[in-house]
Amino acid sequence: MIYVTECESLGKGKLRIRFDNGVELSLYRSEARQFKLSEDAAIEEEDYRKLLDEVVAKRATKRAMHLLERMDRTEHQLREKLRTGGYPEECIDAAVEYVKRYHYIDDLRYACTFVRLSQERLSRLQIKMKLSQKGINKELIEQALEEEYEAQELEQIYRLLEKRGYVAENADEKEFRRTYQFLMRAHSKIFQPRSPLEDSAYSTSHAFIHHRAKHDFKKIERCQHGPIPGQNERFNGAGKQTLRRNIYPPLLHQYHC
């Protein structure tokens, strides 16, 4: 036997029923009367299973279908919406299993569509973060990116710099650092350092690189044999000649700064 521990009115002809097994259901008054549920009442295990399977789980499935009519959702998003509707996990599982069986939800399809529609305005990293927030696992995200992502991130960086109004010739050190950090957050893959002595800005736009080269070289010129302040602290301990050889010539060679 399973006992009702609490019966609470929700208005609009609905009740919240709590059982001693920890399950909580939202039922219409007519359903509660049908199963003779009231505070301190008992229900047979067979009738309890019938209530869950034939009443609540079916309603959860219909609710899931209705939610998916309005917009495509991930499995995680659908589960969250059903939870906020007061459905127990067992009924949510049944509803999700039903809509997955008929491909009403498909996280890979959702991820592929999102990548295809977002790649011109979002970087690869931003797409990963947004899909992860929607509850899609990493393997599906990587598969969707492999199948659908075609954007050229270097072109995106050009557009971002243009949108921000960044002009290398007019940018001071503060503006340079602010822009650099912004691009690091949006395009960390492009800005991944190749080695401790290789500058992570090599792969960005020529204008931005040109400013970075001049900025670093001026700091090197001011440095004798002590540590370099600020951003270049990772080169502490190296002498002036070593720094000039490892930083400036690659930039000169690659971008003709």
N, C-alpha and C positions, 0 to 999 in steps of 0.2 A: 504493500500500500504506500501511496505517496500522499502527503498531507499539504494542504494549502496553509501557508503561514500568514499571508497578508492579502487582502483584496482592496485595491485602491481605485477610486473612480477617476477617470481621465477626461470626462466630459464627452459629448457627442456620441453617447451610447457605448463607450468603451471602458474596459476595466484593465488594470494591471494586476496580474495574478502572480504571486510568488509561492514557490513550492519549497519544501524542506530539503530538496536535493540541490538547491541553489539556482534552479532555472526560473527565469522570469518571462512571462508572456503577456502580450497585449491582445485581449480578446473583446469581441463585441458581447454585449450583455446576453444576446440570444444564444451565443455559443457557450457562455458560462452556464446558462440555464440548461442547455442541452446536456452538458456533462456534469451538471449538478455541483458546480464549483462555487463555494463561498468560503469565508474565513473559517478555518479549523476543519473544513470538510476533507474527506479522504477520497482518493480516486484509485481504482485498480490499475495495475501496471498495463494491462491490455488496453484499457480505455485511454490511459495516458499516451501510449504509443499511437493510438488512433488519432488523438487530438493533435499530436505533433505532425504526424505524417500526412493526414488527410485534410487538416485544417490550416495549421500554421505554415508548414513547408510549402503547401500549394500557394498560399497567399504570398509568401516570400518570393516564390518563383514568378508569380504574376507581377509583383512589384519590381523585380529585377528586369523583366521584359519591358515594363513601362519606362524604367530609367534608361534603358538602352535604346528605346525609340527616340528619345530626345537627343542623345549624344553618345558617341563611342566612349567607352571607359576601359581602364585596365582592370584586371581582377582585383587588385588592391583597392582601387577606387570604388568598385561595386560593393565589395565587402564592407567598406567603411560606411557607405550610404545605407546598407541594410542594417548595420549595427545601430546607426543613429535612429533607425525606425523601430528599434526595440525587438528585433528578431534574435532568437538564440542561435548560437554557433552551429548547432546541429542542423537547423533549418537553413541557415545561410550556406552551409556546405552543400546541402541538397539543391538549393537554387543555383549556386555557382556551377555545380556539376552538370545541371541540365543545360544552362546556356552555353557552357563550354562544349558540350556534346554536339550542339548544332552550330558551333562557331559564331555565336552571337558575341562572344568575347574571345579575343585572341591577342595576347600581349605582343607577339612578334609582329602581327599585322599592324597593331597600334603603333609600335615603335618604328616600323618601316614608313608608315604614313607620316608620323611626326618628323622623322629625319628628312623625308622628301620635301615636306612643306616648310621646314625651318632652316634648312642648311644655308640659304642665302642671307639670313639675318643673324644666325647664331653660329658660334664656333663649334668645333667638334666637342671640346670640353664642356661648353654650356649645354649642348644637347645631352651629353651623358648625365650631367647633373640634374637636368629637368626630368629626364626619363627615370632616373633613380628616385627622385622625389615622388614620382607617380607609382612607385612600387614595382618597377620592372627590374628583373635580375640582370646582373652584369653580362652574363653570357648572351642573353637575348639582345641587349643593347649593342654589344660588339657585333653580333650577327647582322643587326639592322644597319649599323654604320657601314659594315663591309659591303652590304648589298646595295645601299641607297646613297651613301654620302659621296658626292661628286664635287662639292664646292672647293675652290682654290683658296686656301686660308690666307695666302699672301695678298690676294686681291681683296679679301675681307679686311685685312689690316690697312691697306691703302684707303679703303672706304671709311674705316673707323677714324683714321688720322685726319682725313678730309672733313668728316663730320664734326670732329672735335676742333677743327680750325687750327691744327698743329702746323706751324711753319718752322722748319729746323733753323733757318737763319735768324729768326726772331726769338727763339725759345731760350729762356734762361735755365739755369740748373734746376730750379724748383719745378718749372713746367716740364722739363725733360724727365725728372724723376717721377712726377705724377703720371705722365703719359706712359712711361715705361712700366710702372706698376699696374696701370690699367690694362695694358696689353699682356702683361704676365698673367693676370687673372683670367683674361678671356682666351688666351692662346698659349697655355703653358706648354703644350707639346712642341710648338714651333720655337718657343723660347727656352727649351731644355738645354742646358750647357752640355757641350760634347766632352769637355775635360776641364779640370780646375783652372787651366790657363787660357781656355777659349771663351770668348765673350758670348753670352747667351743672346745677344741682340743681332747676331749675324744674319738671321733669316728674316728679319723684318724689312720694311721699305727702305729704299735707297736714301731718301731724305732723312729718315729717322736714324739710319746707320751713320750717315755723314756727320750728323750732329754728335752722335755717340762717339765716333772716332775722334773728332776734334776735342770733345769734352774729356775723354780719357787721356789723350795725348798731352793736353795742357796740364793735367794732374801729374803725369809722369815727368814732364819738364820741370815742374816745381819740386819734385821729390829728389832727394839726394840718395841716401842709402837707408833711410828710416822707413817706418810703415806709412802706407798711403791712407789718408782718412776716408771716412764715409763708405761709399759703395765698394771701393777697391780694397777693403781690409782683408779680403781673401788672399791677396798677394803679399801680405805682410812678411817681412823678412827677406824678400828678394830685392836685389839692387836695381839701380836705375837702368843699367844696360840690359839686364835680363828682362825687365819689364818692357822696355822699348822693343826688344827683339820678339817677345812673345805676344804682345797685344797689337802694336801699331802696324807692323808690316803686313799681317794677314788682312787687316782692314784696308790698307793701301792697295794691296794686290787685288783684293776681291772687288772693292768698290771705288777705287781710284780717288780716294778722299784727298 
